Structures are given as C-alpha cells and as structure tokens.
Amino acid sequence: MEEFVNTLNSYIWSSYLIYLCLGAGIFFSVLTRFAQIRHFREMWRLLMSGKSSEKGISSFQALAVSLSGRVGTGNIAGVAAAIGFGGPGAVFWMWVVAFLGAATAYVESTSAQIFKEEENGVYRGGPAYYFEKAMGQKWYAWVFALATIVACGLLLPVVQSNGIGDSLVNVFGEGGTVNSFMGELPLTKVYAAVFIVLMLGFIIFGGVKRIASFTQVVVPFMALAYILIACSIIALNIDMLPGIFMSIISDAFTPMAGFGAAIGWGVKRGVYSNEAGQGTGPHAAAAAEVDHPAQQGLVQAFSVYIDTLFVCSATAFMILITQQYNVMPEGSSVFIVQNVSADVVINGPGFTQLAVDSVLQGIGKPFIALALFFFAFTTVLAYYFIAENNVSYINRTVKMPALRFLLKVVIMCAVFYGTVAEPNAAWGMGDIGVGLMAWLNIVGIIIIFFMSKPAIKALRDYERQQKEGVDKYSFDPKALDIKNADFWENKK
C-alpha cells in the first residue's frame, strides 16, 4: 500500500506540478497588476466590514472557514518536514509560493463568488460550479467534484488527525498497545481517535452554520496563541534572527539538500499549507455575503498571507533558531545535518515540539499538541464543508440525499484511521489529494481566463467603483460580458 502511494505521488508531484503552481502565481500576479500588494489596505477594510445573512456567512466567517482549511497540520508538521527534507532554503520557497499564490487565490475565490448559486436558502459554489458555468464543460466539473470528495472526505483528513495522534504520543507516550488489523496500535492514539471522531460527528451533523460559528472563535484564538509563543521564543533569541534569515536566503539558492529538494519541498508544503490554487478556498468564498465578488477574492488572498507569512514563518523561525531539526534528503539514509535524535520523525510535529520545549521546558510538547489539535481539527471541519459542497453539486443531477450521510461516515472513518496510522503513509495519502485538486483547479482557471477572464473583469470593475467613491458596491455581470452568473443577474 505504501509503495503504491509513493509511486502515485511521484507522478502527481512531479516537477511539472511545481512549475505549474509557481507559473500560475506569476501569471495571475501580472494580470492583476499584483493586486496582493496594491489592495493590501482594502483587504483589511473588507475583512472587518462584512455582515452575514440567513443565506450566507460574513467575510470574516468565510475567512475563518478557509483559514481553518489552510491553517492545519501543514503549519506545524509540514514546515518541519520541508526543513527536514529540503533544508532551511525550503522556507524561502514557501514564502515565494505564498506571495504568488495570493494572486491565484484571488482569481479562484472571485470566480467562485461570480458563479455561486443559492440552494435551499444557502449559498453554494466552488470550482465545480465555475468549471461548468465559465468553462462550459460539465464533465470537467464532475471530475473535479469527485476528486474533491475523495480528497477532502477521505485523503486529507488522514494527515490532520495523524498529526494530533503523533503529538499526543510525544507528550504522553504510547500508553500501552492494543492489537488490531493494522497491527499493534498505541493506546494513546486509539483514545485520541475515539475522542476526535465523537467531536467531529457532533459538529458536522449540526450543519454549515455551526462550522462557521465554531471556526470564527477557534481559528483566531489558536493562531494568536501560537504566534505569541513563537514571537516570545524569537524575542529571547533575537540576536540570532538575522543569521537565520540569511541562512534561509542563501540555502534557497545554494541548498544543502539540493536545489530540487529545496524548491520541491518548499512548493509542495507551501501549497499544502496555504492551499492557494488547490481549489479549497473558493468553497468558503462562495458562501460569503458580499456586495461584489472581488471583495471576497481579496479577503481570501489575505488568508494566504496569514497562513504562510505569519504562521508558517513562526514555526520555521522557532525550529531554526533553536536548531531543533535534522536534514535528510528524501530517499537518503544519511543526515546532512543532525541536531536532534534520529528517532524524531521528520514527517511529524516532533521538531516543533522540541523547539518550544527547548526554551519553555515542560511546556513545549503539550502546548504544541494542544495547538495542533485545534489547527488540525478545524481543518478537518473545513474539509467536510468542502466535500459537502461538491456532494451538493453532484446531487443536482443524481438526486441521492444519502450521499451526505455517507460522506459523514467516510470522513469520520478517515479521521480514526489517520489518528492511528504511520506518518509516512498518512502524508502520502494527503499529498495525493492536494496534488489531484491542484492539477485540476489550476489548469481549469487558466483555461477560463483565456475564454472569458471573469475574475480579471470583476477586479477592473471593482477598482473603477473604488475610484468613483461609490457608497455601495454593485456587480452587473451582463455589463461586463460575463455569462451564466445567474445569481448576480437575478439579485435585486
């Protein structure tokens, strides 16, 4: 099984996908005239000014839901893995993919707003919807919807819950073992799996509104607490920060683990963390109540900054400043750098836990375990929200209400399996899910651009209204020659 997963990953995460992610970011940055820089102040304003309705959630709630998908195990264990496999230079390439990816996030999220629908009093949308309406290819939309249901309902939750299980073992030990069809399993992981599944079931059976309400409280709290701890550690070692920063820059171009390893792992874990271009963020963006589609596109672009430039950077600086990491290129059995025990799993939260514990002794491991629980758990909730959106899309044609119930059961089983699984197997499954969605979504939004440029037209229209100083923004797709934007055409 693990060999099959690794083989499939080698095809999906070839150098072509890495070039596609970076190339799409450059392409859309140029087309939007680097909107991720020009409209930074507007992003802040929009974030605080939106309101929810009976049909949709606020811009802040949509940001929280999408952040709960972006900010997860990748920010703690993923950054550690990028450093462990690609060296410090991988962090630089995570920054690059975040900066460029913000433009991609704008395009995909604005497109989701333009082509969203109202279903049973709730807004629905995402790549499947804009592929059908803007590209005119329903088969492609179905392929994406099915791939997303598999990725977000089965593959990606495995990684998130695996991080929780591993972090708890690092704190409490195995606590004994129990025999199962998967072999001997640590009791700590089994207990954690049962608890997580019960909590997950309580929330997902409560609906999308409960997800939004939960995440808008938890996500800001967990991110703030984590960053405060990181800033404290950095402040205590502030004299080392310039040297660490320079090592990241120098290693990006003369990498210890090889140029391909630094770029590859930086982009791979960068996309996994911030999800720009993956096609997950547009689902939350479509659910937002806004006056103009471009507004939510800009808010979602800002979420990429929060994820990578703040949270991921905090993790990286903690690990590098405290030197609690090893570097071993993928496929090798020899450490290039070894600062900690060889027993610490690279594909896990161990480096981050050691980094915090080296400064705050006795606090680091349990704190990271707690933070990881909130990061990962809310990410699983976001994955359910995304998978359910795509089930709704498919149900427009096949009319099988039981699919939603089946999705709930599948994602709960995936979470249980992920909590007790081995890290390499879990991350391999997650990488397949991310890669499949990224291939389909990025290729799709590029094709849509060449066909009709809806997101770019929306940005130009929004900027025009900004210059005119309108009191209330409006969006008329017919005036912009954007077809099949039925929701906005019928909005009064």
C-alpha positions as CSV (number, residue, x, y, z in Angstrom):
1,M,0.0,0.0,0.0
2,E,2.7,2.5,1.0
3,E,4.7,1.6,-2.1
4,F,1.6,2.3,-4.3
5,V,1.0,5.6,-2.6
6,N,4.6,6.7,-3.0
7,T,4.6,5.7,-6.7
8,L,1.4,7.6,-7.4
9,N,2.8,10.6,-5.6
10,S,5.9,10.6,-7.7
11,Y,3.7,11.1,-10.8
12,I,1.3,13.6,-9.3
13,W,4.0,15.7,-7.6
14,S,6.5,15.7,-10.5
15,S,8.4,18.9,-11.3
16,Y,5.6,19.8,-13.7
17,L,3.1,20.5,-10.9
18,I,5.7,22.6,-9.0
19,Y,6.3,24.7,-12.2
20,L,2.5,24.9,-12.7
21,C,2.0,26.3,-9.2
22,L,4.7,28.9,-9.5
23,G,3.9,29.7,-13.1
24,A,0.2,30.3,-12.3
25,G,1.1,32.5,-9.4
26,I,3.4,34.7,-11.6
27,F,0.8,34.7,-14.4
28,F,-2.1,35.9,-12.3
29,S,0.1,38.3,-10.3
30,V,1.0,40.1,-13.6
31,L,-2.6,40.0,-14.8
32,T,-4.0,41.5,-11.6
33,R,-1.0,44.0,-11.5
34,F,0.0,42.5,-8.2
35,A,-3.3,43.1,-6.5
36,Q,-2.0,41.2,-3.5
37,I,0.2,44.3,-2.8
38,R,-1.9,47.1,-4.3
39,H,-5.0,46.2,-2.3
40,F,-3.5,45.2,1.0
41,R,-5.3,48.0,2.9
42,E,-8.5,47.2,1.2
43,M,-8.2,43.6,2.4
44,W,-8.1,44.8,6.0
45,R,-11.2,47.0,5.5
46,L,-13.2,44.3,3.8
47,L,-12.3,41.8,6.5
48,M,-13.9,43.8,9.2
49,S,-16.8,45.3,7.3
50,G,-18.8,42.3,6.1
51,K,-22.0,41.0,7.5
52,S,-23.7,37.6,7.4
53,S,-27.2,36.9,6.4
54,E,-29.7,34.0,6.6
55,K,-28.3,32.7,3.2
56,G,-24.6,33.4,3.6
57,I,-21.8,33.9,6.1
58,S,-19.8,37.1,6.6
59,S,-16.4,37.8,5.0
60,F,-14.8,37.2,8.4
61,Q,-16.6,33.9,8.8
62,A,-15.6,32.9,5.3
63,L,-12.0,33.8,6.1
64,A,-12.2,31.8,9.3
65,V,-13.6,28.7,7.5
66,S,-11.0,28.9,4.7
67,L,-8.2,29.6,7.3
68,S,-9.4,26.5,9.2
69,G,-8.6,24.7,6.0
70,R,-5.3,26.5,5.3
71,V,-4.0,26.6,8.9
72,G,-3.6,23.0,9.9
73,T,-1.0,20.2,10.4
74,G,1.0,21.7,7.5
75,N,1.8,24.8,9.5
76,I,3.4,22.7,12.3
77,A,4.4,19.3,10.9
78,G,4.5,20.4,7.3
79,V,7.0,23.2,7.8
80,A,9.2,20.8,9.9
81,A,9.1,18.3,7.1
82,A,10.0,20.9,4.5
83,I,13.1,21.8,6.5
84,G,13.9,18.2,7.4
85,F,13.8,17.1,3.7
86,G,14.7,20.3,1.9
87,G,16.9,22.2,4.3
88,P,16.3,25.8,5.6
89,G,16.1,27.1,1.9
90,A,12.7,25.4,1.6
91,V,11.2,28.1,3.8
92,F,12.1,30.7,1.2
93,W,10.2,28.8,-1.5
94,M,7.2,28.6,0.9
95,W,7.3,32.4,1.1
96,V,7.5,32.6,-2.7
97,V,4.6,30.3,-3.3
98,A,2.5,32.2,-0.7
99,F,3.2,35.6,-2.3
100,L,2.5,34.5,-5.8
101,G,-0.3,32.2,-4.6
102,A,-2.2,35.1,-3.2
103,A,-3.0,36.2,-6.7
104,T,-4.1,32.7,-7.6
105,A,-6.3,32.7,-4.5
106,Y,-7.9,35.9,-5.6
107,V,-8.8,34.5,-9.0
108,E,-10.2,31.3,-7.8
109,S,-12.2,32.8,-5.0
110,T,-13.6,35.7,-7.1
111,S,-14.7,33.1,-9.7
112,A,-16.5,31.2,-7.0
113,Q,-18.4,34.3,-6.0
114,I,-19.3,35.2,-9.5
115,F,-20.7,31.7,-10.3
116,K,-22.2,30.7,-7.0
117,E,-25.8,29.5,-6.5
118,E,-28.4,29.6,-3.8
119,E,-29.6,26.2,-2.8
120,N,-32.2,25.7,-0.1
121,G,-31.6,29.1,1.3
122,V,-27.8,28.6,1.5
123,Y,-25.0,29.8,-0.9
124,R,-23.1,27.1,-2.7
125,G,-20.2,27.4,-5.0
126,G,-16.6,26.4,-5.8
127,P,-14.5,25.1,-8.7
128,A,-17.1,22.6,-9.9
129,Y,-19.6,25.4,-10.3
130,Y,-17.3,27.7,-12.2
131,F,-16.0,25.0,-14.4
132,E,-19.5,24.2,-15.5
133,K,-20.6,27.8,-16.0
134,A,-17.5,29.6,-17.1
135,M,-15.7,26.8,-19.0
136,G,-18.9,25.2,-20.2
137,Q,-17.5,21.7,-19.5
138,K,-19.8,19.8,-17.1
139,W,-17.7,16.6,-17.4
140,Y,-14.6,18.5,-16.1
141,A,-16.7,19.9,-13.3
142,W,-17.8,16.4,-12.3
143,V,-14.2,15.1,-12.4
144,F,-13.2,17.9,-10.0
145,A,-16.2,17.4,-7.8
146,L,-15.5,13.6,-7.5
147,A,-11.7,14.2,-6.9
148,T,-12.5,16.8,-4.2
149,I,-14.9,14.5,-2.4
150,V,-12.3,11.7,-2.4
151,A,-9.5,14.2,-1.4
152,C,-11.4,16.2,1.3
153,G,-13.6,13.4,2.5
154,L,-11.0,10.6,2.6
155,L,-7.4,11.5,1.9
156,L,-6.7,14.9,3.5
157,P,-8.4,14.3,6.9
158,V,-6.0,11.4,7.4
159,V,-3.0,13.8,7.6
160,Q,-4.6,16.2,10.0
161,S,-5.7,13.6,12.5
162,N,-2.3,11.8,12.2
163,G,-0.6,15.0,13.4
164,I,-2.8,15.0,16.5
165,G,-2.1,11.4,17.3
166,D,1.7,11.8,16.9
167,S,1.9,14.9,19.0
168,L,0.0,13.2,21.8
169,V,2.3,10.2,21.8
170,N,5.2,12.7,22.1
171,V,3.6,14.1,25.2
172,F,2.1,11.0,27.0
173,G,4.0,8.1,25.4
174,E,2.2,5.1,23.8
175,G,0.3,4.2,27.0
176,G,0.4,0.6,26.1
177,T,-0.7,-1.1,22.9
178,V,-3.7,-2.9,21.5
179,N,-3.8,-5.5,18.7
180,S,-5.8,-4.7,15.6
181,F,-6.0,-5.5,11.8
182,M,-3.4,-2.6,11.4
183,G,-1.1,-4.3,13.9
184,E,-0.2,-3.1,17.3
185,L,-1.5,0.4,18.0
186,P,-0.6,2.8,20.8
187,L,-3.5,3.2,23.2
188,T,-2.9,6.9,23.3
189,K,-3.7,7.2,19.6
190,V,-6.7,4.9,20.0
191,Y,-8.2,7.1,22.8
192,A,-7.4,10.2,20.8
193,A,-9.1,8.8,17.7
194,V,-12.3,8.0,19.6
195,F,-12.5,11.4,21.1
196,I,-11.8,13.3,17.8
197,V,-14.4,11.2,15.9
198,L,-17.1,11.9,18.6
199,M,-16.4,15.7,18.5
200,L,-16.3,15.7,14.7
201,G,-19.7,13.9,14.5
202,F,-21.3,16.3,16.9
203,I,-20.3,19.3,14.8
204,I,-20.8,18.1,11.2
205,F,-24.3,16.8,12.0
206,G,-25.0,20.4,13.0
207,G,-24.5,21.9,9.6
208,V,-22.5,24.6,7.9
209,K,-23.7,27.4,10.2
210,R,-22.3,25.5,13.2
211,I,-19.0,25.1,11.4
212,A,-18.8,28.8,10.7
213,S,-19.7,29.7,14.3
214,F,-17.1,27.3,15.7
215,T,-14.3,28.3,13.4
216,Q,-14.7,32.1,13.8
217,V,-14.0,31.7,17.5
218,V,-11.4,29.0,17.5
219,V,-9.2,29.9,14.5
220,P,-8.2,33.5,15.6
221,F,-7.6,32.2,19.1
222,M,-5.4,29.3,18.2
223,A,-3.4,31.3,15.6
224,L,-2.8,34.2,18.0
225,A,-1.7,32.0,20.9
226,Y,0.6,30.1,18.6
227,I,2.2,33.2,17.1
228,L,2.6,34.8,20.6
229,I,4.6,31.8,21.8
230,A,6.7,31.8,18.6
231,C,7.3,35.6,19.0
232,S,8.4,35.1,22.6
233,I,10.9,32.4,21.5
234,I,12.2,34.6,18.7
235,A,12.5,37.6,21.0
236,L,14.6,35.6,23.5
237,N,17.0,34.8,20.7
238,I,16.6,38.0,18.7
239,D,20.4,38.2,18.1
240,M,20.2,35.0,16.1
241,L,17.4,36.1,13.8
242,P,19.5,38.0,11.1
243,G,21.7,34.9,10.8
244,I,18.7,32.6,10.5
245,F,17.1,34.8,7.9
246,M,20.3,34.9,5.9
247,S,20.7,31.1,6.1
248,I,17.2,30.7,4.6
249,I,18.0,33.1,1.7
250,S,21.4,31.6,1.0
251,D,20.2,28.0,1.3
252,A,17.4,28.7,-1.2
253,F,19.9,29.1,-4.0
254,T,22.8,27.0,-2.8
255,P,20.8,24.4,-0.9
256,M,22.4,21.8,1.3
257,A,19.8,19.2,0.3
258,G,20.0,20.0,-3.4
259,F,18.3,22.8,-5.5
260,G,15.4,20.5,-6.4
261,A,14.8,19.4,-2.9
262,A,14.6,23.0,-1.6
263,I,12.2,24.2,-4.3
264,G,10.2,20.9,-4.4
265,W,9.6,20.7,-0.7
266,G,9.1,24.4,-0.3
267,V,6.4,24.5,-3.0
268,K,4.9,21.1,-2.0
269,R,4.5,22.0,1.6
270,G,3.7,25.6,0.8
271,V,0.7,24.6,-1.4
272,Y,-0.3,22.0,1.2
273,S,-0.3,24.7,3.9
274,N,-1.8,27.8,2.2
275,E,-3.8,25.8,-0.4
276,A,-3.6,28.6,-3.0
277,G,-4.6,27.2,-6.3
278,Q,-5.7,23.9,-4.8
279,G,-9.4,24.8,-5.1
280,T,-10.4,24.5,-1.4
281,G,-10.6,28.2,-0.5
282,P,-13.3,29.0,-3.2
283,H,-15.9,26.9,-1.4
284,A,-15.9,29.2,1.7
285,A,-15.5,32.2,-0.6
286,A,-18.7,31.3,-2.4
287,A,-20.7,31.1,0.9
288,A,-19.9,34.7,1.8
289,E,-22.4,37.5,1.7
290,V,-20.8,40.4,-0.2
291,D,-21.7,43.3,-2.5
292,H,-19.2,42.5,-5.1
293,P,-17.3,39.2,-6.0
294,A,-13.9,40.9,-6.0
295,Q,-14.3,41.7,-2.3
296,Q,-14.2,38.1,-1.2
297,G,-11.4,37.4,-3.6
298,L,-9.3,40.0,-1.9
299,V,-10.2,38.6,1.6
300,Q,-9.2,35.1,0.5
301,A,-5.9,36.4,-0.9
302,F,-5.2,37.9,2.5
303,S,-5.7,34.5,4.2
304,V,-2.7,33.1,2.2
305,Y,-0.6,35.8,3.9
306,I,-1.9,34.9,7.4
307,D,-1.2,31.2,6.8
308,T,2.3,31.2,5.4
309,L,3.9,34.6,6.1
310,F,2.7,34.6,9.7
311,V,2.0,31.0,11.0
312,C,4.4,29.0,8.8
313,S,7.2,31.6,9.3
314,A,6.6,31.4,13.1
315,T,7.2,27.7,13.0
316,A,10.2,27.9,10.8
317,F,11.9,30.6,12.9
318,M,11.3,28.6,16.1
319,I,12.8,25.4,14.6
320,L,15.8,27.1,13.0
321,I,16.6,29.5,15.9
322,T,16.6,26.6,18.5
323,Q,18.4,24.3,16.0
324,Q,15.9,21.5,16.9
325,Y,16.0,19.8,13.5
326,N,17.7,17.3,11.2
327,V,18.1,17.4,7.5
328,M,18.0,14.2,5.4
329,P,17.1,14.4,1.7
330,E,14.1,12.2,0.7
331,G,15.3,8.7,-0.3
332,S,18.6,9.1,1.6
333,S,19.6,7.4,4.8
334,V,22.3,9.9,5.7
335,F,21.8,13.1,7.7
336,I,23.2,16.2,6.2
337,V,22.5,18.0,9.5
338,Q,21.7,16.2,12.7
339,N,21.0,18.4,15.8
340,V,18.5,16.1,17.5
341,S,17.9,12.3,17.9
342,A,17.5,10.3,14.8
343,D,14.3,8.8,16.3
344,V,12.4,12.1,15.8
345,V,10.1,11.6,12.8
346,I,10.6,14.2,10.1
347,N,7.1,13.9,8.8
348,G,5.6,14.9,12.1
349,P,5.4,17.6,14.8
350,G,8.5,16.5,16.7
351,F,10.9,19.3,15.6
352,T,8.3,22.0,16.5
353,Q,7.6,20.4,19.9
354,L,11.3,20.2,20.7
355,A,11.9,23.8,19.6
356,V,9.3,25.2,22.0
357,D,10.3,22.7,24.8
358,S,14.0,23.8,24.5
359,V,13.0,27.3,25.6
360,L,9.9,26.6,27.7
361,Q,10.8,23.3,29.3
362,G,7.9,21.1,30.1
363,I,5.5,23.3,28.2
364,G,6.5,22.9,24.6
365,K,5.3,19.4,23.9
366,P,1.8,19.7,25.5
367,F,1.3,23.3,24.1
368,I,2.1,22.2,20.5
369,A,-0.1,19.1,21.0
370,L,-3.0,21.4,22.0
371,A,-2.3,23.9,19.2
372,L,-2.1,21.1,16.7
373,F,-5.4,19.7,17.9
374,F,-7.2,23.0,17.2
375,F,-5.3,23.6,13.9
376,A,-6.0,20.1,12.6
377,F,-9.5,19.6,14.0
378,T,-10.8,22.8,12.4
379,T,-9.1,21.8,9.2
380,V,-11.0,18.6,9.1
381,L,-14.2,20.6,9.6
382,A,-13.3,22.7,6.6
383,Y,-12.6,19.6,4.6
384,Y,-16.1,18.3,5.4
385,F,-17.6,21.7,4.4
386,I,-15.7,21.5,1.0
387,A,-16.6,17.8,0.3
388,E,-20.3,18.5,1.2
389,N,-20.4,21.4,-1.3
390,N,-19.3,19.0,-4.0
391,V,-21.8,16.4,-2.9
392,S,-24.4,19.1,-3.3
393,Y,-23.1,19.8,-6.8
394,I,-23.5,16.2,-7.8
395,N,-26.9,15.9,-6.2
396,R,-28.2,18.5,-8.6
397,T,-28.1,15.7,-11.2
398,V,-28.2,12.3,-9.4
399,K,-30.6,13.3,-6.5
400,M,-29.1,11.0,-3.9
401,P,-29.7,12.6,-0.4
402,A,-27.9,9.6,1.3
403,L,-24.6,10.8,-0.2
404,R,-24.3,13.4,2.6
405,F,-24.8,10.8,5.3
406,L,-22.3,8.6,3.6
407,L,-19.8,11.4,3.4
408,K,-20.1,12.0,7.2
409,V,-19.4,8.3,7.9
410,V,-16.5,8.2,5.5
411,I,-14.7,11.3,6.9
412,M,-15.2,10.0,10.5
413,C,-13.6,6.7,9.5
414,A,-10.8,8.5,7.7
415,V,-10.1,10.6,10.8
416,F,-10.0,7.4,13.0
417,Y,-7.6,5.7,10.6
418,G,-5.4,8.8,10.3
419,T,-5.0,9.2,14.0
420,V,-3.6,5.7,14.4
421,A,-1.7,5.4,11.1
422,E,2.0,5.7,10.4
423,P,3.1,9.3,9.5
424,N,4.6,8.5,6.1
425,A,1.5,6.6,4.9
426,A,-0.7,9.5,6.1
427,W,1.3,12.2,4.5
428,G,1.5,10.2,1.2
429,M,-2.3,10.0,1.1
430,G,-2.6,13.7,1.8
431,D,-0.2,14.7,-0.9
432,I,-2.2,12.7,-3.5
433,G,-5.3,14.6,-2.5
434,V,-3.6,18.0,-2.7
435,G,-1.9,17.2,-6.0
436,L,-5.0,15.9,-7.7
437,M,-7.0,19.0,-6.8
438,A,-4.2,21.4,-7.7
439,W,-3.7,19.9,-11.2
440,L,-7.5,20.1,-12.0
441,N,-8.1,23.5,-10.5
442,I,-5.1,25.5,-11.8
443,V,-5.4,24.1,-15.3
444,G,-9.1,24.9,-15.2
445,I,-8.8,28.6,-14.0
446,I,-6.1,29.2,-16.6
447,I,-8.4,27.9,-19.4
448,I,-11.3,30.0,-18.0
449,F,-9.0,33.1,-18.2
450,F,-8.3,32.6,-21.9
451,M,-12.0,32.0,-22.5
452,S,-13.7,34.9,-20.7
453,K,-11.4,36.5,-17.9
454,P,-14.3,36.8,-15.4
455,A,-12.1,37.4,-12.3
456,I,-10.0,40.0,-14.0
457,K,-13.1,41.8,-15.3
458,A,-14.5,41.8,-11.8
459,L,-11.3,43.3,-10.4
460,R,-11.3,46.1,-13.0
461,D,-15.0,46.8,-12.3
462,Y,-14.3,47.0,-8.5
463,E,-11.3,49.3,-9.0
464,R,-13.5,51.6,-11.2
465,Q,-16.1,51.9,-8.5
466,Q,-13.3,52.5,-5.9
467,K,-12.1,55.5,-7.9
468,E,-15.7,56.8,-8.3
469,G,-16.1,56.6,-4.5
470,V,-19.5,54.8,-4.6
471,D,-21.4,54.4,-1.3
472,K,-22.4,50.8,-2.1
473,Y,-20.6,48.5,-4.5
474,S,-22.7,46.6,-7.1
475,F,-22.0,43.9,-9.7
476,D,-23.6,43.6,-13.1
477,P,-22.2,40.6,-14.9
478,K,-24.1,41.4,-18.1
479,A,-22.4,44.8,-18.4
480,L,-19.0,43.1,-18.1
481,D,-20.0,40.4,-20.6
482,I,-19.8,37.6,-18.1
483,K,-22.2,34.9,-18.9
484,N,-24.0,32.3,-16.7
485,A,-23.6,34.4,-13.5
486,D,-27.2,33.6,-12.7
487,F,-27.1,34.6,-9.0
488,W,-25.9,38.1,-9.7
489,E,-28.1,38.6,-12.7
490,N,-31.2,37.8,-10.6
491,K,-30.0,39.7,-7.5
492,K,-32.1,42.7,-6.7
